[in-house]
Structure formats: C-alpha cells, structure tokens
Amino acid sequence: MSGLGELYQEVILEHNRSPRNYRRMDATDRHAEGRNPLCGDQLTVWVKLDGDVVSDVSFEGSGCAISKSSASLMTTAVKGKTRAEVLRLFERFQELVTGRLAPDGARESLGRLAVFSGISEFPVRVKCATLSWHALRAALAGTEAVSTE
C-alpha cells in the first residue's frame, strides 16, 4: 500500500473510532433515516438550518468503518455551507466514490473527503460510503427515510 493509501486508511479508521458529530440532536429542522439492508448499516442524520445554511448537523447509527467514517467526515464538511453547496459536494463525492472523479481532482475539490478515493475499486462499498450522504440529501429535501437498496 502506498504512503497516501495508508494515510487515507488511518483517517478512515480514526473517524470510525472517534466519529465527529456523533449525537442525537433535538429541536432540529430536518432529519432522515438511512439504511442499507444488504450490509446492515443504518443511521439517522439531523440537520439544523439557519435560513439556507447548515448551522449544525449530526448523526447516530451503526455500521461498518466506511459508513461511520463517511458520516463523520460529511458532518464536518457540510457545516456552514448552503444547501446548494451541500448538494454540489454530494455530487462531487458521488463522482469520487464511483470512479468518475480522478483522485487528484478530489484532493483539490473535496479536501479530507478525498480519503474515500479508493472506494471505487470496491463497488459493494460505495453504498456504505454514500449512505449518510443520501440521508443528508433526503433530510434537506424534507424526506424522512432513504434506502440504498
């Protein structure tokens, strides 16, 4: 494994061990539940909005290291962004994990989320990495449930 690959793996494992924004949030504007019945990952994402800006976001749930670390990194990446910016970030992340965005371009446009660049080599893990993102998008749209089945 390359030095960069090892660094990426360590970031994913660290966010799995100590996920950021892992808590239930009361009095939120939106929330959505996501589940992946194929592997058992399930989570809830809560969002507080200040106008059109995500002022706070959190998640709780259970799942594999990729699912949990993706949710953790997602929550840190979207705080302070507008809905439109979050949706653009969602699209870029989707492109990354499905192999439509070159890893070099990912580091520039996605920052720390680029750690998921290797996921495209394991198509079955794409749903793990994107579950929280789909739940966030559903929450912003006012839909309370999403499945990656």
HELIX and SHEET records of a PDB file:
HELIX    1   1 GLY A    3  ARG A   17  1                                  15    
HELIX    2   2 ALA A   65  VAL A   78  1                                  14    
HELIX    3   3 ARG A   83  VAL A   97  1                                  15    
HELIX    4   4 PRO A  103  LEU A  110  1                                   8    
HELIX    5   5 GLY A  111  GLU A  121  5                                  11    
HELIX    6   6 PRO A  123  ALA A  141  1                                  19    
SHEET    1   A 4 VAL A  53  SER A  62  0                                        
SHEET    2   A 4 ASP A  41  ASP A  50 -1                                        
SHEET    3   A 4 ARG A  30  ASN A  36 -1                                        
SHEET    4   A 4 ALA A 145  SER A 147  1                                        
END                                                                             
